[in-house]
Amino acid sequence: MIQTRRIFLRKIEFTDIVDIYEYAKKSSVAYKAGWEPHKNINDTKTFIEWIKNTNAEAFGIILKENNKLIGTIGLHKRITSINGKNIEMDELGYVLNDKYWNLGIMSETVKAFIEYVFLIKKVKAIYCGHKLSNIASKRIIIKNGFEFSHFNTVPKLSDNESGLLKMYILKEKK
């Protein structure tokens, strides 16, 4: 089991639908994570179905003090272009209910998840990115030892954001 002092990670279940919808419907959370806010609980159901039906390595972040799912973290296979070459990469993604921002919970979670990815899953390198405006995510990425790799573009979800991502890499320590 992946756990820290304050959280533990477990597979996402349909019983998590209310907790996920609580933050997934907020534009302040969704746009920073790179997706559209959930318009209704059926969007959240579709998200959970997608997680369960893909090979995504995704977990719910559970707060130990009340057994509440407060976010998700996972590793996803992506194809990206770096210096004109398409490569497959393992990309770390995470999202946290904004009620729990600025408490160090996500930094703590990312650190534990990285240990799992390298020690248990035997992944050699992982990528992680953030929108240029997402300074909090940048701090988490840098704090956990990632180094700048490249820029990537994604579709814009709103008029007040850029479609540019700053991507970082973390390699297995030998």
MARKESE-198113 format. One record per atom (N, C-alpha, C): residue in three letters; x, y, z. Coordinates in steps of 0.05 Angstrom, whole numbers, padded with zeros to 5 digits, always signed. Each point is the difference from the previous one (the first is absolute). Layout:
BEGIN
AlaXYZ...
This chain:
BEGIN
Met+00017-00024+00000Met-00017+00024+00000Met+00018+00025+00000Ile-00008+00019-00016Ile+00014+00026+00000Ile-00013+00018+00020Gln+00016+00010+00019Gln-00011+00018+00020Gln+00021+00018+00011Thr-00009+00022+00012Thr+00017+00019+00014Thr-00012+00005+00027Arg+00010+00019+00014Arg-00011+00007+00026Arg-00030+00007-00001Arg-00008+00015-00022Arg-00027+00010-00001Arg-00019-00013-00020Ile+00011-00015-00019Ile-00016-00011-00022Ile+00007-00029-00005Phe-00018-00013-00015Phe+00007-00026-00012Phe-00012+00000-00028Leu+00010-00016-00018Leu-00010-00002-00027Leu-00013-00027-00004Arg-00022+00000-00015Arg-00014-00024-00007Arg-00014+00003-00027Lys-00007-00022-00012Lys-00014+00001-00025Lys-00026+00015+00003Ile-00008+00014-00022Ile-00024+00016+00000Ile-00024-00018-00004Glu-00021+00005+00014Glu-00025-00016-00001Glu-00024+00018-00006Phe-00022-00013-00009Phe-00024+00016-00006Phe-00011+00013+00025Thr+00006-00011+00024Thr-00009+00013+00025Thr+00014+00026+00005Asp+00020+00007-00016Asp+00015+00026+00003Asp-00013+00022-00016Ile-00022-00006-00014Ile-00011+00019-00019Ile-00007+00028+00012Val-00011+00000+00025Val-00007+00026+00012Val+00025+00016+00007Asp+00020-00013+00011Asp+00025+00014+00007Asp+00014+00011-00024Ile+00001-00016-00022Ile+00013+00010-00024Ile-00015+00023-00013Tyr-00027-00003-00001Tyr-00016+00021-00012Tyr+00003+00026+00016Glu+00003-00002+00026Glu+00003+00024+00017Glu+00022+00019-00011Tyr+00022-00011-00009Tyr+00022+00018-00010Tyr+00000+00001-00031Ala-00009-00022-00013Ala+00002-00001-00029Ala-00019+00020-00014Lys-00020+00009+00014Lys-00019+00019-00011Lys+00010+00029+00001Lys+00022+00005+00015Lys+00010+00027+00004Lys+00020+00007-00022Ser-00005+00022-00013Ser+00018+00009-00022Ser+00028+00006+00011Ser+00001+00010+00025Ser+00027+00006+00012Ser+00017-00024+00002Val-00012-00023+00003Val+00015-00026+00003Val+00004-00012-00028Ala-00022-00003-00015Ala+00000-00014-00025Ala+00020+00012-00021Tyr-00002+00027-00004Tyr+00017+00012-00020Tyr+00030-00003+00007Lys+00007+00002+00026Lys+00028-00004+00008Lys+00009-00029-00006Ala-00019-00019+00002Ala+00007-00028-00005Ala-00001-00007-00030Gly-00011+00018-00016Gly+00001-00004-00029Gly-00025-00013-00012Trp-00023+00002+00014Trp-00025-00010-00011Trp-00023+00018+00007Glu-00022-00004-00015Glu-00024+00016+00004Glu-00013-00007+00027Pro-00012+00019+00014Pro-00014-00006+00025Pro-00023-00019-00006His-00005-00018+00018His-00023-00018-00003His-00026+00015+00003Lys-00017-00003-00020Lys-00026+00015+00000Lys-00021-00013+00018Asn+00003-00026+00004Asn-00019-00015+00017Asn+00014-00025+00010Ile-00014-00014+00017Ile+00011-00025+00012Ile+00005-00022-00021Asn-00015+00002-00023Asn+00005-00020-00021Asn+00027+00004-00013Asp+00011+00024-00001Asp+00027+00005-00010Asp+00020-00014+00019Thr-00005+00001+00025Thr+00017-00013+00020Thr-00002-00031-00003Lys-00023-00010-00005Lys-00004-00029-00004Lys+00016-00009-00025Thr-00002+00016-00021Thr+00015-00006-00025Thr+00030+00000+00006Phe+00010+00019+00016Phe+00028+00001+00007Phe+00008-00025+00015Ile-00016-00009+00020Ile+00007-00024+00015Ile+00000-00025-00018Glu-00020-00001-00018Glu-00001-00022-00020Glu+00026-00001-00017Trp+00008+00024-00009Trp+00024+00002-00016Trp+00025-00011+00016Ile+00002+00009+00025Ile+00022-00009+00017Ile+00000-00031+00002Lys-00023-00011+00005Lys-00003-00029+00004Lys+00004-00016-00025Asn-00005+00012-00024Asn+00002-00014-00025Asn+00026+00005-00016Thr+00018+00015+00011Thr+00025+00005-00014Thr+00023-00013+00017Asn+00023+00002-00011Asn+00023-00011+00015Asn+00013+00022+00017Ala-00014+00022+00005Ala+00011+00022+00015Ala+00005-00010+00029Glu+00023+00008+00010Glu+00008-00007+00027Glu-00009+00024+00017Ala-00026+00000+00008Ala-00012+00023+00014Ala-00010-00009+00027Phe+00004+00018+00019Phe-00008-00005+00028Phe-00015+00024+00011Gly-00018-00006+00019Gly-00012+00021+00016Gly+00018+00007+00023Ile+00002+00026+00006Ile+00015+00010+00023Ile-00020+00002+00023Ile+00004-00017+00020Ile-00019-00002+00022Ile+00012+00013+00025Leu-00014+00019+00012Leu+00008+00013+00024Leu-00005-00019+00023Lys+00021-00007+00015Lys-00003-00019+00022Lys-00020+00009+00022Glu+00000+00025+00006Glu-00016+00010+00023Glu-00030-00004-00003Asn-00009-00001-00026Asn-00029-00003-00004Asn-00007-00020-00022Asn+00020-00014-00011Asn-00004-00020-00021Asn-00013+00012-00025Lys+00005+00026-00006Lys-00012+00014-00022Lys+00019+00001-00024Leu-00010-00006-00024Leu+00016+00004-00024Leu+00002+00029-00006Ile+00025+00011-00001Ile+00004+00029-00004Ile+00014+00006-00026Gly+00007-00020-00015Gly+00013+00004-00026Gly+00008-00026-00013Thr+00014+00002-00022Thr+00010-00024-00014Thr+00029+00005-00009Ile+00014-00022-00003Ile+00027+00001-00011Ile+00003-00025-00017Gly+00016+00003-00021Gly+00003-00023-00018Gly+00023+00003-00020Leu+00005-00021-00013Leu+00020-00002-00021Leu-00014-00008-00025His+00004+00015-00022His-00013-00005-00025His+00020-00002-00023Lys-00004-00018-00018Lys+00017-00001-00024Lys-00008+00022-00019Arg+00019+00015-00010Arg-00005+00021-00019Arg+00020-00001-00023Ile-00008+00009-00023Ile+00018+00004-00023Ile+00005+00030-00002Thr+00025+00008-00001Thr+00006+00029-00003Thr+00023+00003-00019Ser+00003+00024-00010Ser+00021+00006-00019Ser+00021+00016+00015Ile+00025-00010+00000Ile+00022+00015+00012Ile+00022+00002-00021Asn+00007+00025-00007Asn+00020+00006-00021Asn-00007-00015-00026Gly-00026+00000-00007Gly-00009-00011-00025Gly-00003-00030+00000Lys+00005-00013+00022Lys-00003-00030+00002Lys-00023-00007+00018Asn-00017-00017-00009Asn-00022-00010+00017Asn+00011-00021+00019Ile-00006+00003+00026Ile+00008-00019+00020Ile-00024-00007+00018Glu+00000-00025+00010Glu-00019-00008+00019Glu+00011+00006+00028Met-00016+00012+00017Met+00010+00007+00027Met-00021-00007+00021Asp+00009-00004+00024Asp-00017-00003+00023Asp-00003+00027+00012Glu-00025+00010+00001Glu-00005+00027+00010Glu-00015-00001+00027Leu+00010+00014+00019Leu-00012+00003+00026Leu-00021+00022-00001Gly-00024-00007+00009Gly-00022+00020+00002Gly-00012-00001+00028Tyr-00009+00023+00009Tyr-00013+00001+00026Tyr-00019+00023+00002Val-00019-00002+00018Val-00019+00021+00005Val-00009-00002+00029Leu-00006+00023+00012Leu-00007+00001+00028Leu-00023+00019+00004Asn-00020-00008+00016Asn-00022+00017+00008Asn+00012+00026+00011Asp-00010+00023-00009Asp+00012+00025+00008Asp-00004+00006+00030Lys-00017-00014+00014Lys-00002+00003+00029Lys+00026-00009+00014Tyr+00017-00015-00014Tyr+00024-00011+00012Tyr+00026+00011-00013Trp-00003+00021-00016Trp+00023+00013-00011Trp+00017+00014+00021Asn+00026+00002-00005Asn+00019+00015+00017Asn+00003-00012+00028Leu-00003-00026+00002Leu+00004-00014+00025Leu+00023-00020-00001Gly+00013-00001-00024Gly+00022-00019-00004Gly-00009-00028-00006Ile-00026-00005-00002Ile-00010-00027-00004Ile+00009-00011-00028Met-00002+00016-00021Met+00007-00010-00026Met+00030-00005-00002Ser+00017+00017+00012Ser+00029-00005-00001Ser+00006-00027+00014Glu-00013-00004+00022Glu+00003-00025+00015Glu-00009-00024-00016Thr-00022+00003-00014Thr-00012-00022-00017Thr+00018-00006-00023Val+00009+00021-00014Val+00017-00004-00024Val+00026-00014+00008Lys+00012+00008+00022Lys+00025-00013+00009Lys-00004-00030+00004Ala-00022-00008+00014Ala-00006-00028+00005Ala-00006-00015-00026Phe-00014+00013-00018Phe-00007-00013-00025Phe+00024-00004-00018Ile+00019+00019+00000Ile+00025-00003-00015Ile+00016-00024+00010Glu+00001-00003+00026Glu+00015-00023+00011Glu-00013-00026-00009Tyr-00026-00001+00000Tyr-00015-00024-00010Tyr+00007-00005-00030Val-00001+00021-00016Val+00004-00003-00029Val+00028-00011-00006Phe+00020+00010+00014Phe+00028-00009-00005Phe+00006-00027+00013Leu-00008-00003+00025Leu+00007-00025+00015Leu-00017-00024-00007Ile-00026+00004-00003Ile-00018-00022-00004Ile-00006-00005-00030Lys-00007+00021-00014Lys-00007-00002-00028Lys+00024-00001-00018Lys+00024+00007+00010Lys+00025-00002-00015Lys+00000+00018-00024Val-00014+00022+00001Val+00001+00020-00022Val+00027+00014+00001Lys+00011+00006-00023Lys+00027+00012-00001Lys+00000+00031+00000Ala-00022+00012-00010Ala-00002+00029-00001Ala-00030+00008-00001Ile-00007+00022+00013Ile-00027+00010-00002Ile+00001+00030-00007Tyr-00021+00008-00014Tyr-00003+00028-00007Tyr-00023+00012+00016Cys+00001+00026+00004Cys-00022+00014+00013Cys+00000+00028-00011Gly-00023+00012-00004Gly-00001+00027-00011Gly-00020+00017+00015His+00002+00026-00006His-00019+00019+00011His-00005+00022-00020Lys-00024+00011+00002Lys-00006+00024-00015Lys+00017+00023+00011Leu+00008+00018-00017Leu+00018+00021+00008Leu-00011+00016+00024Ser-00026+00003+00001Ser-00013+00015+00022Ser-00003-00016+00026Asn+00006-00025-00001Asn-00005-00017+00024Asn+00026-00002+00017Ile+00005+00021+00015Ile+00025+00002+00016Ile+00001-00020+00022Ala-00023-00007+00012Ala-00001-00020+00022Ala+00010-00027-00010Ser-00010-00008-00024Ser+00009-00025-00011Ser+00029+00000-00007Lys+00010+00023-00010Lys+00028+00003-00006Lys+00017-00005+00025Arg-00009+00011+00022Arg+00015-00003+00026Arg+00001-00030+00008Ile-00022-00014-00003Ile-00001-00028+00007Ile+00019-00016-00018Ile+00000+00006-00026Ile+00017-00015-00019Ile+00030+00005+00007Ile+00008+00025+00004Ile+00028+00007+00006Ile+00008-00013+00027Lys-00017+00003+00020Lys+00005-00011+00026Lys+00006-00030+00000Asn-00013-00014-00019Asn+00004-00029-00002Asn+00022-00008-00019Gly+00017+00019-00008Gly+00024-00007-00015Gly-00002-00001-00030Phe-00022+00007-00012Phe-00002+00000-00029Phe+00017+00022-00011Glu+00010-00004-00025Glu+00015+00020-00014Glu-00013+00006-00027Phe+00002+00026-00008Phe-00013+00008-00025Phe+00009-00018-00023Ser-00020-00007-00017Ser+00005-00016-00024Ser-00007+00014-00026His-00025+00009-00002His-00009+00012-00025His-00027+00014+00004Phe-00009+00014-00020Phe-00027+00012+00000Phe-00018-00018-00016Asn-00025-00001+00007Asn-00020-00015-00014Asn-00025+00018-00003Thr-00015-00004-00022Thr-00024+00015-00003Thr-00024-00018+00003Val-00021+00011+00012Val-00026-00014+00003Val-00022+00019-00007Pro-00024-00010-00006Pro-00022+00018-00007Pro-00006+00019+00024Lys-00007+00025-00006Lys-00009+00019+00020Lys-00028-00007+00009Leu-00005+00001+00025Leu-00027-00006+00011Leu-00016+00025+00006Ser+00015+00023+00003Ser-00014+00025+00006Ser+00016+00023-00013Asp-00013+00023-00002Asp+00013+00022-00014Asp+00023+00012+00016Asn+00000-00004+00026Asn+00020+00013+00017Asn+00023-00018+00007Glu+00006-00019-00018Glu+00023-00018+00006Glu+00015-00005-00026Ser+00024-00010+00004Ser+00017-00007-00022Ser-00003-00030-00005Gly+00006-00009-00024Gly+00000-00029-00006Gly+00028-00011+00003Leu+00018+00014+00013Leu+00027-00008+00002Leu+00005-00014+00027Leu+00013-00023+00000Leu+00008-00014+00024Leu+00031+00000+00002Lys+00010+00004+00024Lys+00028-00004+00005Lys+00003-00028+00011Met+00016-00016-00014Met+00003-00028+00007Met+00027-00005+00014Tyr+00000-00019+00019Tyr+00023-00007+00015Tyr+00004-00030+00000Ile+00024-00009+00006Ile+00006-00028+00001Ile+00014-00006+00026Leu-00006-00024+00010Leu+00014-00011+00024Leu+00009-00028-00007Lys+00026-00004+00001Lys+00011-00027-00007Lys+00006-00016+00026Glu-00003-00025-00003Glu+00007-00019+00021Glu+00028+00005+00010Lys+00004+00002+00026Lys+00027+00003+00011Lys+00013-00027+00001Lys+00024-00001-00010Lys+00015-00026-00001Lys+00016-00004+00025
